[in-house]
Amino acid sequence: MHILIVEDNALVASGIRTGLQLHGMQADVAGTAAAAQAHVDARSYDACVLDLGLPDGDGLALLRRWRAAGTALPVLILSARSALDDRIAGFEQGTDDYLAKPFDLHELALRLQALVRRAGGRASDRVTLGECEIDLASGAVWRAGVPLELPRREWLLLAALVQAGGRVLSTAQLHDSLYGLGEEVGSNTVNVHVHHLRRKLGADLIDTVRGLGFRLGARYQQQLVPAASSTSA
């Protein structure tokens, strides 16, 4: 899950980013409305945490422009403006959720997971793919009932493919899901992570679409349903 944090307070933004990373999310930070727009124009995000008091304009104006342009990016407003009128204004301009400062990082992460889950049309974060069971909220993965520990990048790649359903994701899109802006990585990094996931979870879990990228294995695309039982119990 790749999140855009729009927050002009560098300390607050850094704390949010670190907290979301601990919950298995990748995050980029924009300190102005202009920077946020540039980020959204340059890459795809699963959700956005939006502050309202930005140095070059109001966050509501930015949100209004996004919605007018048809940008469906799920947005959670995170603001010190906690009055009822402020919250109503946020929803009227198109926000999907609203959380007042001060806030709890765990709650923020759960709300973002819920936004992405609803955007993907899923009723649950727990999905079953053949003999593999995946919890998109906790990052837990099991194969044939045996828990697996995936490195963070492999988990982010797996989550991106599951959340995409059967859509093909290009190498560039998967790169964006795994790494923040400015991170230097090798050109073959995504392919290496795909190789490791296939070895651990099954060779047919990820299909290569020649010339386009990768997608969830064709046989699993209709299995994105809530798991019937809790393997971790």
C-alpha positions in Angstrom: 0.0 0.0 0.0 1.5 3.3 -1.1 0.3 6.4 0.7 0.8 10.1 -0.1 1.2 12.3 3.1 0.4 16.0 2.4 1.6 17.8 5.6 3.7 20.9 5.9 5.0 20.2 9.4 8.1 18.1 8.7 8.2 16.6 12.2 4.6 15.5 12.0 5.0 14.2 8.5 8.1 12.2 9.4 6.2 10.7 12.4 3.3 9.7 10.2 5.6 8.2 7.6 7.5 6.2 10.1 4.3 5.0 11.8 2.8 3.9 8.5 6.0 2.1 7.5 5.7 0.1 10.7 2.2 -1.0 9.5 3.7 -2.3 6.3 2.9 0.8 4.1 5.2 2.8 1.8 4.7 6.6 2.1 5.9 9.7 0.3 5.6 13.2 1.8 4.6 16.5 0.1 4.8 19.7 2.1 2.8 21.9 -0.2 -0.3 21.7 -2.4 1.9 22.1 -5.5 4.2 19.3 -4.4 1.2 17.1 -3.7 -0.2 17.7 -7.2 3.2 16.9 -8.7 3.3 13.6 -6.8 -0.2 12.7 -7.9 0.6 13.6 -11.5 3.8 11.5 -11.4 2.7 8.2 -9.8 -0.2 6.2 -8.5 -1.1 6.1 -4.8 -3.5 3.9 -2.9 -4.7 6.7 -0.6 -3.8 10.2 0.6 -3.5 11.7 4.1 -4.3 15.4 3.6 -3.6 18.3 6.0 -5.7 21.4 5.4 -3.4 24.2 6.4 -0.8 24.2 3.6 1.6 27.1 3.0 0.5 27.6 -0.6 -3.2 27.1 -0.2 -6.0 25.3 1.6 -6.1 21.5 1.4 -9.8 21.7 0.7 -9.1 23.6 -2.5 -6.7 20.9 -3.6 -9.2 18.2 -2.8 -11.9 20.1 -4.7 -9.6 20.3 -7.8 -8.9 16.6 -7.6 -12.5 15.7 -7.5 -13.4 18.1 -10.3 -10.7 16.5 -12.4 -12.1 13.1 -11.7 -9.3 12.0 -9.5 -10.7 9.1 -7.4 -7.7 8.8 -5.0 -9.1 7.9 -1.6 -8.5 10.8 0.8 -8.4 11.0 4.5 -8.3 14.6 5.9 -6.0 14.8 9.0 -6.5 18.3 10.5 -6.6 20.3 13.7 -9.8 21.7 12.5 -12.2 19.4 14.4 -15.4 21.4 14.5 -18.5 19.8 13.0 -18.7 22.5 10.3 -15.1 21.8 9.3 -15.8 18.0 9.0 -19.0 18.6 7.0 -17.1 20.9 4.7 -14.4 18.2 4.2 -17.0 15.6 3.2 -18.8 18.0 1.0 -15.6 18.6 -1.0 -15.1 14.9 -1.5 -13.0 13.5 1.4 -13.6 9.8 2.2 -12.7 10.1 5.9 -11.8 12.7 8.4 -9.6 12.4 11.5 -8.8 15.2 13.9 -5.5 16.0 15.4 -4.2 14.9 17.9 -4.6 11.4 16.6 -3.5 7.8 17.2 -1.2 6.3 14.5 -2.7 2.9 14.8 -6.2 4.3 14.2 -4.9 6.3 11.2 -3.4 3.1 9.7 -6.6 1.2 10.3 -8.7 3.9 8.6 -6.4 4.0 5.6 -6.6 0.2 5.3 -10.4 0.5 5.4 -10.4 3.2 2.7 -8.2 1.0 0.4 -10.4 -2.1 1.1 -13.6 -0.2 0.2 -12.0 1.2 -2.9 -11.1 -2.3 -4.0 -14.6 -3.6 -3.3 -13.5 -6.0 -0.6 -15.6 -6.8 2.5 -12.6 -8.1 4.4 -8.8 -7.7 4.5 -8.4 -11.5 4.7 -8.2 -13.2 1.3 -7.5 -16.8 0.2 -5.6 -17.6 -2.9 -5.4 -21.4 -3.4 -3.4 -22.7 -0.4 -2.2 -19.2 0.5 -4.0 -17.0 3.0 -3.2 -13.3 3.2 -4.2 -10.7 5.7 -3.8 -7.3 4.1 -4.3 -5.4 7.3 -1.7 -7.2 9.5 0.7 -8.3 6.8 0.4 -11.9 7.8 0.8 -14.7 5.2 0.3 -18.4 5.4 0.9 -21.2 3.0 -0.9 -24.5 3.7 -1.5 -23.3 7.2 2.2 -22.5 7.9 3.0 -18.8 8.7 5.6 -17.2 6.4 7.7 -14.2 7.2 8.1 -12.0 4.1 10.6 -9.2 3.9 8.9 -5.8 3.7 9.5 -5.2 -0.1 8.1 -8.7 -1.0 5.1 -8.0 1.2 4.4 -4.6 -0.5 4.7 -6.3 -3.9 2.3 -9.1 -3.0 -0.2 -6.6 -1.5 -0.1 -4.4 -4.6 -0.9 -7.4 -6.8 -3.7 -8.6 -4.6 -5.2 -5.1 -4.4 -5.1 -4.8 -8.2 -7.2 -7.9 -8.6 -6.5 -9.1 -12.2 -5.2 -5.8 -13.5 -1.7 -5.8 -14.9 0.8 -3.6 -13.1 3.8 -2.4 -14.9 7.3 -2.7 -13.5 7.3 1.1 -13.0 4.0 0.9 -11.0 5.3 -1.9 -8.8 8.5 0.0 -8.3 6.4 3.0 -7.0 4.6 0.7 -4.6 7.8 -0.6 -3.2 10.1 2.4 -3.0 9.8 6.1 -2.0 10.8 9.0 -4.2 14.5 9.4 -4.5 15.4 5.8 -3.4 18.1 4.4 -5.6 17.4 0.8 -6.6 18.6 -1.6 -9.3 16.6 -1.9 -12.6 16.0 -5.6 -12.0 14.8 -5.3 -8.4 11.1 -5.9 -9.1 11.9 -9.1 -11.0 14.0 -10.3 -8.1 11.1 -9.8 -5.7 8.7 -11.6 -8.0 11.1 -14.5 -8.3 11.3 -14.8 -4.5 7.5 -14.6 -4.0 7.0 -17.4 -6.6 9.5 -19.6 -4.8 7.8 -19.1 -1.5 4.1 -19.0 -2.5 3.9 -20.9 -5.7 5.1 -20.3 -9.2 1.6 -19.7 -10.6 0.7 -17.0 -8.0 2.1 -14.2 -10.3 1.7 -14.1 -14.0 4.2 -12.3 -16.3 2.4 -10.4 -19.1 5.1 -10.0 -21.7 5.9 -6.4 -22.5 3.4 -5.0 -19.9 4.3 -6.2 -16.4 2.8 -8.6 -13.8 -0.6 -9.5 -12.4 -2.1 -12.0 -10.0 -2.2 -15.5 -11.4 -5.2 -16.0 -13.6 -6.5 -19.0 -11.6 -6.6 -16.9 -8.4 -8.3 -13.8 -9.7 -11.8 -15.1 -8.9 -10.7 -16.2 -5.4 -10.4 -12.7 -3.9 -13.0 -13.5 -1.2 -12.8 -13.3 2.6 -11.2 -16.4 4.1 -13.7 -18.7 5.8 -11.6 -19.3 8.9 -8.7 -17.8 10.8 -5.5 -19.7 10.2 -3.8 -17.7 12.9 -6.1 -18.8 15.7 
